[in-house]
């Protein structure tokens, strides 16, 4: 609010307000004769005023309240590509739906409603079983690697549509085709729904996850409505031509996959999962600097690597997080030492920590055991120790080049393999504070790790 003094000594009281970050500023002035504030006249014409009103209305309907401040910076880029993929998927789905009805015998005199009903019920049953099995098999991975499993869901979606379109042409019972297609679509439902929730949680910046999710649903509904109008227009024209049907379907699938790839690639997660953490560690060891959020997300593998290979680590190692200590001891056992000796050595090395790193480096197997009092910082430190142990092992035993500042002091080629972890652990703990500080300085959220660790805890 401001006050403007005129030459006659009178005072004009003004204030200015706007709705949201993108709203237009409105000015109001106090009029003494009516004892009220009234808006100052705006010089914009009726066309601009109407356009501003329509744009504001569309923003309120389809974008979260408080946009853009209420969502992540990558929101608009992601939603743009998500809109394209949803449109292409709807067109492809319409083409496959037509083939589905053809396979069920719609339009044929010999087909019965009972046969079609039984086929549909068996299809639904297959999908339900697949949903439960997939959620059990990979449910915990969907949060940690949401971008990768989001792409998986889209590939499964297109595969399901493809099977339905091919169904009438394949030399197998159409029931089998429908059941396999239903399984693929069930995977889409689980993986797509779960990863969408994870991405929504990332985008919501004002505890407005429900609003972001609701507006995303509104956007998708509008896109599906546009695709419905397109399908109603095009289907009668192209489905009578076999070649044109397949060309249209393939174009939609290609555009769908490309748009989805661009959508998930545009997401800039600030939390650390296994692929992003491994990338930051690799860059830190090669350039002595932690990469930023944009660079790491852009370089994160989406189709291969740590997201899909259980316990993935560089140089062919497998590192299990939060596993059973009993299982780890059984793998560490050798003919030269008893389990008791191994246990005592491990407990002595990590007596002051809330985690244990052990394993057989020659077999490329490491286990990280957590104690009950483990904190997020200590979980990150355990991962850091395991990574440094692996890099030191491949350096002194296999000749892999590692910068001298990351090689543990006193470690040589003659060092026994069983002494590498205790030796490197002490050195890694000296380096870890500087790595953690750089992560925080680059904007990484070190208070939330998405490493898909197991639930075993050492009491």
VOLO-657335 format. One record per residue (C-alpha): residue in three letters; x, y, z. Coordinates in steps of 0.5 Angstrom, whole numbers, padded with zeros to 4 digits, always signed. Example, Ala and Ser with C-alpha at 12.3 -4.5 7.8 and 13.67 -1.06 7.14 Angstrom:
residues 2
Ala+0025-0009+0016;Ser+0027-0002+0014;
//
This chain:
residues 459
Unk+0000+0000+0000;Unk+0002+0007-0001;Unk+0000+0014-0001;Unk+0001+0020-0006;Unk+0001+0027-0003;Unk-0002+0032-0008;Unk+0000+0039-0008;Unk-0006+0042-0005;Unk-0005+0038+0001;Unk-0010+0032+0000;Unk-0007+0025+0000;Unk-0009+0019-0005;Unk-0009+0012-0002;Unk-0007+0007-0007;Unk-0005-0001-0006;Unk-0004-0006-0011;Unk-0005-0013-0011;Unk-0004-0019-0016;Unk-0007-0027-0016;Unk-0001-0032-0016;Unk+0006-0031-0019;Unk+0003-0030-0026;Unk-0003-0026-0024;Unk-0003-0019-0027;Unk-0003-0013-0022;Unk-0009-0009-0020;Unk-0009-0002-0018;Unk-0014+0001-0013;Unk-0015+0008-0010;Unk-0019+0010-0005;Unk-0025+0015-0007;Unk-0027+0019-0001;Unk-0034+0021-0004;Unk-0036+0014-0004;Unk-0032+0012+0002;Unk-0029+0006-0002;Unk-0023+0003-0006;Unk-0024+0003-0013;Unk-0020+0000-0019;Unk-0016+0005-0023;Unk-0018+0005-0030;Unk-0014+0000-0034;Unk-0012+0002-0041;Unk-0012-0005-0044;Unk-0017-0006-0049;Unk-0023-0011-0049;Unk-0020-0016-0053;Unk-0013-0016-0048;Unk-0018-0016-0042;Unk-0022-0022-0045;Unk-0016-0026-0047;Unk-0013-0025-0040;Unk-0019-0027-0037;Unk-0019-0034-0041;Unk-0012-0035-0040;Unk-0013-0034-0032;Unk-0019-0039-0032;Unk-0015-0044-0036;Unk-0009-0044-0031;Unk-0014-0044-0025;Unk-0017-0051-0028;Unk-0011-0054-0031;Unk-0005-0052-0027;Unk-0004-0053-0019;Unk-0006-0047-0015;Unk+0000-0042-0014;Unk+0003-0045-0021;Unk+0009-0044-0022;Unk+0012-0043-0015;Unk+0008-0049-0012;Unk+0011-0054-0017;Unk+0018-0056-0018;Unk+0022-0053-0024;Unk+0021-0058-0029;Unk+0014-0059-0028;Unk+0012-0055-0035;Unk+0017-0059-0039;Unk+0015-0066-0036;Unk+0007-0064-0037;Unk+0008-0062-0044;Unk+0012-0069-0046;Unk+0007-0072-0042;Unk+0001-0069-0046;Unk+0004-0071-0052;Unk+0005-0079-0050;Unk-0002-0079-0047;Unk-0005-0077-0054;Unk-0001-0082-0058;Unk-0003-0087-0053;Unk-0010-0086-0054;Unk-0010-0086-0061;Unk-0006-0093-0061;Unk-0011-0096-0056;Unk-0017-0094-0060;Unk-0014-0098-0066;Unk-0012-0104-0062;Unk-0019-0104-0059;Unk-0022-0104-0066;Unk-0018-0111-0067;Unk-0020-0113-0060;Unk-0028-0113-0062;Unk-0026-0116-0068;Unk-0022-0122-0065;Unk-0028-0123-0060;Unk-0033-0124-0066;Unk-0037-0118-0066;Unk-0040-0117-0073;Unk-0040-0125-0074;Unk-0046-0129-0074;Unk-0043-0135-0070;Unk-0040-0131-0064;Unk-0044-0131-0058;Unk-0044-0126-0052;Unk-0043-0132-0047;Unk-0036-0133-0051;Unk-0034-0126-0051;Unk-0036-0125-0044;Unk-0032-0131-0041;Unk-0026-0129-0045;Unk-0027-0122-0042;Unk-0027-0125-0035;Unk-0021-0129-0036;Unk-0017-0123-0039;Unk-0019-0119-0033;Unk-0017-0125-0028;Unk-0010-0126-0031;Unk-0009-0118-0030;Unk-0011-0118-0023;Unk-0006-0124-0022;Unk-0001-0120-0025;Unk-0002-0114-0021;Unk-0001-0118-0015;Unk+0005-0121-0017;Unk+0009-0115-0020;Unk+0007-0111-0014;Unk+0010-0116-0010;Unk+0016-0117-0014;Unk+0018-0110-0016;Unk+0014-0106-0011;Unk+0020-0103-0007;Unk+0024-0101-0013;Unk+0018-0097-0016;Unk+0020-0091-0011;Unk+0027-0091-0012;Unk+0027-0092-0020;Unk+0021-0088-0021;Unk+0024-0085-0028;Unk+0026-0092-0031;Unk+0020-0096-0029;Unk+0016-0090-0032;Unk+0019-0092-0038;Unk+0018-0099-0037;Unk+0010-0098-0036;Unk+0010-0094-0043;Unk+0014-0100-0046;Unk+0009-0105-0043;Unk+0003-0101-0045;Unk+0005-0101-0053;Unk+0006-0108-0052;Unk-0001-0109-0050;Unk-0004-0105-0055;Unk+0001-0109-0061;Unk-0001-0116-0058;Unk-0009-0114-0059;Unk-0008-0111-0066;Unk-0004-0117-0068;Unk-0009-0122-0064;Unk-0014-0123-0070;Unk-0008-0125-0075;Unk-0004-0130-0070;Unk-0005-0137-0071;Unk-0006-0138-0063;Unk-0013-0138-0059;Unk-0015-0130-0059;Unk-0016-0132-0051;Unk-0009-0133-0050;Unk-0007-0126-0054;Unk-0012-0123-0049;Unk-0009-0126-0043;Unk-0002-0124-0045;Unk-0005-0117-0047;Unk-0008-0116-0040;Unk-0002-0118-0036;Unk+0002-0113-0040;Unk-0004-0108-0038;Unk-0004-0110-0031;Unk+0004-0108-0031;Unk+0002-0101-0034;Unk-0003-0100-0028;Unk+0002-0102-0022;Unk+0008-0099-0025;Unk+0005-0093-0028;Unk+0001-0091-0022;Unk+0006-0092-0017;Unk+0011-0088-0021;Unk+0006-0083-0023;Unk+0005-0082-0015;Unk+0013-0082-0014;Unk+0013-0076-0019;Unk+0008-0072-0017;Unk+0011-0072-0010;Unk+0017-0069-0013;Unk+0013-0064-0017;Unk+0009-0062-0011;Unk+0013-0056-0007;Unk+0007-0054-0002;Unk+0005-0060+0001;Unk+0000-0060-0005;Unk+0001-0067-0008;Unk-0007-0068-0008;Unk-0008-0062-0012;Unk-0002-0063-0017;Unk-0005-0070-0018;Unk-0012-0068-0019;Unk-0010-0062-0024;Unk-0005-0068-0028;Unk-0012-0072-0028;Unk-0015-0066-0031;Unk-0010-0065-0036;Unk-0010-0072-0038;Unk-0018-0072-0039;Unk-0017-0066-0044;Unk-0012-0070-0048;Unk-0016-0076-0048;Unk-0022-0072-0050;Unk-0018-0069-0056;Unk-0016-0076-0058;Unk-0023-0079-0057;Unk-0025-0074-0062;Unk-0019-0075-0067;Unk-0021-0083-0066;Unk-0028-0082-0068;Unk-0026-0078-0074;Unk-0020-0082-0077;Unk-0022-0089-0075;Unk-0028-0090-0080;Unk-0023-0088-0085;Unk-0016-0092-0084;Unk-0019-0098-0081;Unk-0021-0100-0087;Unk-0014-0100-0090;Unk-0009-0105-0087;Unk-0003-0101-0089;Unk-0006-0095-0087;Unk-0008-0098-0080;Unk-0001-0100-0078;Unk+0003-0094-0081;Unk-0002-0090-0076;Unk-0001-0095-0070;Unk+0007-0095-0071;Unk+0007-0087-0072;Unk+0003-0087-0065;Unk+0008-0092-0062;Unk+0014-0089-0064;Unk+0012-0082-0062;Unk+0009-0085-0055;Unk+0016-0088-0053;Unk+0020-0082-0055;Unk+0015-0077-0052;Unk+0016-0081-0045;Unk+0023-0081-0046;Unk+0024-0074-0046;Unk+0019-0073-0041;Unk+0022-0077-0036;Unk+0029-0075-0038;Unk+0027-0068-0036;Unk+0025-0070-0029;Unk+0031-0067-0024;Unk+0030-0071-0018;Unk+0034-0068-0012;Unk+0034-0074-0008;Unk+0039-0080-0009;Unk+0038-0087-0011;Unk+0043-0092-0013;Unk+0044-0090-0021;Unk+0045-0082-0019;Unk+0049-0084-0013;Unk+0054-0088-0017;Unk+0054-0083-0022;Unk+0056-0077-0017;Unk+0061-0082-0014;Unk+0064-0084-0020;Unk+0065-0076-0022;Unk+0067-0074-0015;Unk+0073-0079-0016;Unk+0075-0077-0023;Unk+0074-0070-0023;Unk+0074-0069-0015;Unk+0068-0065-0016;Unk+0061-0067-0014;Unk+0056-0066-0021;Unk+0050-0062-0020;Unk+0043-0064-0020;Unk+0042-0063-0027;Unk+0048-0066-0030;Unk+0047-0072-0026;Unk+0039-0073-0028;Unk+0041-0072-0035;Unk+0046-0077-0035;Unk+0042-0082-0031;Unk+0041-0089-0034;Unk+0034-0090-0036;Unk+0034-0097-0040;Unk+0040-0101-0037;Unk+0045-0101-0031;Unk+0043-0100-0024;Unk+0036-0099-0024;Unk+0034-0106-0027;Unk+0040-0110-0024;Unk+0039-0112-0017;Unk+0045-0110-0013;Unk+0049-0107-0018;Unk+0055-0104-0017;Unk+0061-0102-0022;Unk+0066-0107-0024;Unk+0062-0113-0024;Unk+0061-0112-0016;Unk+0054-0114-0013;Unk+0053-0110-0006;Unk+0047-0112-0002;Unk+0044-0107+0003;Unk+0040-0108+0009;Unk+0041-0116+0008;Unk+0042-0121+0014;Unk+0048-0122+0018;Unk+0047-0129+0018;Unk+0047-0129+0010;Unk+0053-0125+0010;Unk+0057-0129+0015;Unk+0056-0135+0011;Unk+0058-0132+0004;Unk+0064-0129+0008;Unk+0066-0136+0011;Unk+0072-0140+0008;Unk+0076-0146+0009;Unk+0082-0142+0012;Unk+0078-0138+0018;Unk+0072-0140+0022;Unk+0066-0137+0022;Unk+0067-0135+0029;Unk+0074-0131+0027;Unk+0070-0128+0021;Unk+0065-0125+0026;Unk+0070-0123+0031;Unk+0074-0119+0026;Unk+0068-0116+0023;Unk+0065-0114+0030;Unk+0072-0111+0032;Unk+0072-0107+0025;Unk+0065-0104+0026;Unk+0064-0104+0033;Unk+0063-0096+0033;Unk+0059-0096+0027;Unk+0052-0097+0026;Unk+0053-0101+0020;Unk+0058-0107+0018;Unk+0061-0107+0011;Unk+0064-0114+0009;Unk+0064-0119+0004;Unk+0069-0123-0001;Unk+0072-0118-0006;Unk+0075-0124-0010;Unk+0068-0126-0011;Unk+0066-0119-0013;Unk+0060-0119-0007;Unk+0059-0114-0001;Unk+0054-0114+0004;Unk+0052-0108+0008;Unk+0049-0110+0015;Unk+0045-0104+0018;Unk+0044-0104+0026;Unk+0038-0101+0029;Unk+0040-0094+0031;Unk+0042-0093+0023;Unk+0041-0086+0021;Unk+0041-0083+0014;Unk+0048-0080+0014;Unk+0050-0087+0016;Unk+0047-0091+0011;Unk+0050-0086+0006;Unk+0057-0087+0009;Unk+0056-0094+0009;Unk+0055-0094+0001;Unk+0061-0089+0001;Unk+0065-0094+0004;Unk+0063-0100+0000;Unk+0064-0096-0006;Unk+0071-0094-0004;Unk+0073-0101-0002;Unk+0071-0103-0009;Unk+0075-0098-0013;Unk+0081-0099-0008;Unk+0081-0107-0009;Unk+0081-0106-0017;Unk+0086-0101-0017;Unk+0091-0105-0013;Unk+0089-0112-0015;Unk+0087-0111-0023;Unk+0091-0105-0024;Unk+0085-0100-0025;Unk+0087-0093-0025;Unk+0084-0089-0019;Unk+0087-0082-0017;Unk+0092-0083-0012;Unk+0088-0078-0007;Unk+0083-0084-0006;Unk+0087-0090-0005;Unk+0088-0091+0002;Unk+0095-0090+0005;Unk+0099-0096+0006;Unk+0095-0100+0001;Unk+0100-0104-0004;Unk+0099-0110-0008;Unk+0101-0115-0003;Unk+0096-0113+0002;Unk+0091-0119+0004;Unk+0084-0118+0001;Unk+0081-0120+0007;Unk+0085-0113+0010;Unk+0082-0109+0005;Unk+0076-0107+0008;Unk+0078-0105+0015;Unk+0084-0101+0012;Unk+0080-0097+0007;Unk+0074-0096+0012;Unk+0079-0092+0016;Unk+0081-0088+0010;Unk+0074-0087+0007;Unk+0071-0084+0014;Unk+0076-0079+0013;Unk+0074-0077+0006;Unk+0066-0078+0007;Unk+0065-0071+0011;Unk+0068-0067+0005;Unk+0064-0071+0000;Unk+0057-0070+0004;Unk+0059-0063+0004;Unk+0059-0062-0003;Unk+0053-0066-0004;Unk+0049-0061+0000;Unk+0053-0055-0003;Unk+0050-0058-0010;Unk+0043-0058-0007;Unk+0042-0065-0006;Unk+0037-0068-0001;Unk+0042-0072+0003;Unk+0036-0073+0008;Unk+0032-0078+0004;Unk+0036-0084+0000;Unk+0032-0088-0005;Unk+0037-0094-0005;Unk+0032-0100-0004;Unk+0035-0103+0002;Unk+0033-0109+0005;Unk+0029-0109+0012;Unk+0034-0113+0016;Unk+0037-0110+0022;Unk+0042-0112+0027;Unk+0040-0111+0034;
//
